[in-house]
Amino acid sequence: VYVKMFRDNKYPLELHKLSSTALKIVEYVMANLEPNTVEISVTPTDILGESLYRKHHHRYSHAMYELWKANFLAKKFEGKYVFFINPNYIFNGDRYSVALDIHEDYNRKMAAIRNGT
């Protein structure tokens, strides 16, 4: 698996400040991010395992909050555990083609709204 991690001076991801659970999520994202996508599913049991999640479910929530606050992940409206990754930090594939796809999708949705469909 080849995933690019970027260092952006405008939004530095300060890994040393993240909790161990947040670092596990970053590692999970790096290992499981599909090529040319900005979405990933990250469940608590993916990160903590079934038995540990039952005892320490708050760790997952806190770690996701840390990563949201750091602009690494954003919650997607559809799907309970589906998130957008920030391609300024990490990406697998061609960011330019994905940006074009996102732009085209946005234009289609806006046209549908304007046409009332």
N, C-alpha and C positions, 0 to 999 in steps of 0.2 A: 504494500500500500504506500503510495506516495502522496502526501498531503503537504501543502505549503503553509508555513506559518510566517506571517508578516510582522515586521516591527514598524509600526506607524507612529511617528513622533507626535501626531495630533492626539491619538488615543492609545497610549501605550498600555498593553495588558501586563500588569505587574504581577507575574506569576508568584513571586515570593510572598505576596500579601494575601494570597488565596488560602482558604482552609484546605485540609487534606481531601475532603469530600468534593470541593469545587475542582481541585486538581484531578481527581478521578474522573469527573465529568469531562474536563478538557481532554484528558487522555482517551476517554471513550469516544468523544466526538472525532478526535483525530484518527482513531482506528476504524470508525464505522461510517464516516461521511462518504456518501455515494458521489461519484464523479458528476460534476456540472449541476450541483444542486445547492440550495441554501437552506434546505429543510432537513431536520433530523428528529427522530423520535428517541427520547431519553426517559425511560421509566425509572422510578425509584429502585425497583428490583434489578434493573440493569446495572446500577451503580453500587447498591448496598447488598444485594442478595436478598432472598426472601426472609430468612430468619433475622438478619440484622435490621431490615426495614421495619419489621413489626416492633422492634424495641426502640429504634432511633429514626423514625420517619421525619422528625424535625430537621435532621442533618441535611436531608435531600432538599427540603424547602429552603433552608438557609443558604445552601450552596447555590441553588438556582437564583436566589435573590442576589447573591454576590456577583454571579456572572451576568445577570441582567443589569445590575448597577455599573458593572465594568464595561457594558455595551458589547459583551461577547455573544450573548444569546438574547432573543426576544421571543415571547410567547406568541404562538400562532392561534388565531381564534378557533379554528377547527381542530379538533383532536385534543384530548386532555394532556398528553405528554409530547406534543409536537412543537418544535421550536425552530425559529429562523436563526442561522448563525450569521455573524457579521463577517462578510468576506474580506473586510479590511484586516482581520486578524488571521483567519485560517480559510483555506479553500482547497478543493480537490478538482482540478480541471481548468477550464478556460473561463475566467471571470467575464471577459468581454461578451462571449456568446450568451452567458446566463443573464447579463445585464440587458442585452437586447431582448431576450425572451420575457423578462420581467416587464420591460417597457411595452412590448407588444401586448402582453396580457393586461396590463393596466389600460392601454388604449382600447382594447376590446370591451373591458368592463365599463369604461366611461361612455363608450358609444352605446352600449346596451342601456345604461342609465338614461342617457339623453333621448334614446328612442322609446323609452318606457317598457323595455322587454326584460 
